[in-house]
Amino acid sequence: MFEYAPAPESRDIVDIRPSYGLFINGEWVDSLGDARDKTINPASEEVLAEFAHANEADVDRAVAAARKAYDSVWGRLPGRERAKYLFRIARVVQERARELAVLESLDNGKPIRESRDVDLPLVAAHFFYYAGWADKLEHAGLGPAPRPLGVAAQVIPWNFPLLMLAWKIAPALACGNTVVLKPAETTPLTALAFAEICRQADLPPGVVNIVTGAGDTGQALVNHPDVDKVAFTGSTEVGRLIARSVAGSRKRVTLELGGKAANIVFEDAALDQAVEGVVNGIFFNQGHVCCAGSRLLVQESIEAELLAALKRRLSTLRMGDPLDKNTDIGAINSAAQLAKIRELSEAGEREGAERWSPSCPIPEKGFWFPPTLFTGVAQSHRIAREEIFGPVLSVLTFRTPAEAVEKANNTPYGLSAGVWTEKGSRILWMADRLRAGVVWANTFNRFDPASPFGGYKESGYGREGGRHGLEAYLDVRPM
Ligand code: TAP
């Protein structure tokens, strides 16, 4: 049974300004245009703040500031000096972790337990990790004299706002690039707080610039002629547009796009552990995760047992106020995303799959979707093929390992997969055949700054994280 918990007082620890400008050249400036956007709390629909909607002229100013900072300071600074700034940023993030976690949960809708225990520690870890590389780039195995690329245009989505920022900014700065970053329209607040952190860390002006706005702002940024590198995380659809628009230019591009991961449970798996992994795989962050295990492939012989255990476990999850520490499932990030999840779920029913959710009171205000299972799913169903990006699990079955591989790979995506079995040899056999950038064994959604992450096929190209993540921000030609 779900309970909706009332909002506690923790939002008092954040200081949200009513209105934000753009962060360009180390200063808060007004947009040159008049357009403004609002960001709301998806759990209550209350307006949190208003912010500038940057236009082409604003983007131009931001890129010019990044270029100047690159040419005059950052691109020339020894790696050990850059490292000091990154270590400082990491420490400030740690010091302000509580406040940033609350801000993230307010703006995004994710449970505070996740923003506090997953997002924020990983944000700090990314800055610490790449700070460590800044003075060792020639030992990264990328050639004797790697050089930065210049100005990086970075566009990120709303599902892990500050963590995606860290994935982009930490390696870019460690390698000596300067940055103009555009956060998603529905979650700008932690990126704007990060601008303040750059000031606290005394980062030279122009090294990091934050331009808020919507898709047109992102487009102006990636199309800007003075950008050397484009790093994008978001939908495959927008990724395609970006790839087309930079084709033939000198810009280097990395794209982290969508996914439709299979979580594959064999009959010999430790069942309780697998149930936890499947729940974490799809319901973590309301399923707003590019590598979410949105397809459960279960071996036919244990289907009934696994489903019964899964339903029992789902009935214990609490959906409600993201700021309540007991909440497991928070709010859906936006009305548009909720509409998309509803539409695909209705298509699942229409196409003949059976829908199940635990009984669950839905708060009147805000955007909510209960954890949902679909059984009797065929590979041709839209819920088995399309990314839902919500708390919806499609259950399919298989008999043999070969069939599991075939079904798991039967998707245009190739970001991640999970394998649950006690047999080590089977893990290796499966990992060798699954067309996925990450294969987790007896775990899921586990991240580490030292591990490269990225996709095959329509999930994008390039890797973020680890030593491989440096390559995206370096020119590796010998001098
Ligand atoms: P998108 O609609 O693609 O938006 C991503 C970012 O691109 C946002 O900042 C968006 O701005 C901006 N944007 C929109 N149109 C643009 C254009 N024409 N040119 C340049 N930028 C543009 O995705 P989303 O809805 O935010 O995020 C969900 C998707 O991201 C899912 O498909 C998910 O799988 C994928 N994702 C992938 C990963 C990895 S690591 N592979 C991680 C997280 C998310 P506005 O939001 O302001 O419109």
Residues whose N, C-alpha, C, O or C-beta is under 5 A from the ligand:
A	BS01	TAP	V155 I156 P157 W158 N159 K182 P183 A184 E185 G213 A214 G215 G218 Q219 T233 G234 S235 T236 V238 L241 E256 L257 G258 G259 C290 S459
